[in-house]
Amino acid sequence: MNIVFVIDQVYLHGGIERVLSIKANYLAKNKNNQISILTTEQCNKKPCYDFDKEIVFKDLAINYVRGKSYFHPTNLLKSIRHLFKLRKAVQQINPDIVVVCSHSTDTHFIPFINKTIPKVKEFHYSKFIEEKKRNKKGITFKKIFFLITDYVESKYDRLVILNPDESKYYKSNNTIVIPNPITFFPKSVSSLSNNIIISAGRIAPVKGYDMLIDIWEQTHKNIPNWELHIYGDGDINYIKELQNKIDDANLKKSIILKGATNNIENKLLNASVFAMSSHNECFPLVLLEAQACGLPIISFDCPNGPRNIINKENGLLIPVGDNQLFANKLATLALNKEQLINKGLNARKNAYNYSVEKIMSLWTDMFDKVLQNRNS
């Protein structure tokens, strides 16, 4: 099978890029498959994750101005060039199927070029974030844009969503649920003996790290010999705000902003609890990684991802915004070794369900059915 994946770039660390490397590598190991990855702004940089040597990369060198809207005149001109270069590249590769990974302008181009080729679009964010703007009274530019987006999405053969709760946000009936595969599965698990609570992800307001600091201010009173380690990078100004908040609360000895890491597996294995304070999620891969390392998880029950991964057997879900309950439960969990061990064991068992083999069998089955439907 000749498969093309379309994404903006693969040189920055991120969940989409990491999952793409896993899927593409799995498919490339089958010698009957030919895998290509089309990028728009790779900028001659090396991929940040390992890709099979048989995978063919082609960069269209569109190089959108990331600090500006796609509707800015500069980017609109680039999008016209993008459309023609994308169509030409797909014609040259002549794939059996095209998969769009990123959320850039590719999403709106792909269904209308080379129409005989089946198209799949995968979503890595929750459409919950659109609901307020979709339901706003009156006609707005955003509502018109959503109508166009709904139409475009209906033209794909399949829309791959990460959890069943997301299906209610889509207007077309072409969705299929395929969760992300786990990125690693260590032979050993955390000893749960280190007094470290860990959180990790993109440093951005949507991740709620400011609330996590408030929570820790309460939690730390009950577990003064524990530390909270936060891994990730992102918005520089937000990182400064968080550090100032930590300093003002006199917590700099117990909350440490660790920055980005290339070895999150090792950091998870060195911790005893994973905490997530996000306002919304779709299918947070880091939760599966934490479970694979045998960590119990405590998280806000935000829309819509955590509840599809966490249950009372392997972690704790807290109503969104209830910082006091989160703080109390976090301290209780940290101090209860038996509960830590039991939830950690169940977390590890749950991670088995997301093995690369199991998840990729769903992808290959979906590819086969899409091709059969096109040929029938």
Beta strands, then each sheet from edge to edge (+ up, - down):
strand 1: 2-6
strand 2: 34-39
strand 3: 56-59
strand 4: 97-100
strand 5: 119-122
strand 6: 158-161
strand 7: 175-177
strand 8: 196-200
strand 9: 227-231
strand 10: 255-259
strand 11: 273-276
strand 12: 297-300
strand 13: 315-318
sheet 1: 3+ 2+ 1+ 4+ 5+ 6+ 7+
sheet 2: 10+ 9+ 8+ 11+ 12+ 13+
end
